[in-house]
């Protein structure tokens, strides 16, 4: 069903929101600083520990929201 990378990405985001796993999933992706440097430019907020903490904090607040999205 999901034929494009954008479609798979959207499905992943919907799944994470419905199951309240978006912040945790992103946090796991951000654990390896060497990989982050390969994928993101130096000015990316994901490379700044302060900005990364702010982003993750905001995403963890989404855990309180109930999403009913068609998967």
Secondary structure as the mmCIF struct_conf table of DSSP 4:
data_model
#
loop_
_struct_conf.conf_type_id
_struct_conf.id
_struct_conf.beg_label_comp_id
_struct_conf.beg_label_asym_id
_struct_conf.beg_label_seq_id
_struct_conf.end_label_comp_id
_struct_conf.end_label_asym_id
_struct_conf.end_label_seq_id
BEND BEND1 UNK A 4 UNK A 4
HELX_RH_AL_P HELX_RH_AL_P1 UNK A 5 UNK A 18
TURN_TY1_P TURN_TY1_P1 UNK A 19 UNK A 20
HELX_RH_AL_P HELX_RH_AL_P2 UNK A 22 UNK A 29
TURN_TY1_P TURN_TY1_P2 UNK A 30 UNK A 30
BEND BEND2 UNK A 31 UNK A 31
HELX_RH_AL_P HELX_RH_AL_P3 UNK A 33 UNK A 39
BEND BEND3 UNK A 40 UNK A 40
TURN_TY1_P TURN_TY1_P3 UNK A 42 UNK A 43
HELX_RH_3T_P HELX_RH_3T_P1 UNK A 45 UNK A 47
BEND BEND4 UNK A 48 UNK A 48
HELX_RH_AL_P HELX_RH_AL_P4 UNK A 49 UNK A 61
HELX_RH_3T_P HELX_RH_3T_P2 UNK A 62 UNK A 64
BEND BEND5 UNK A 65 UNK A 65
#
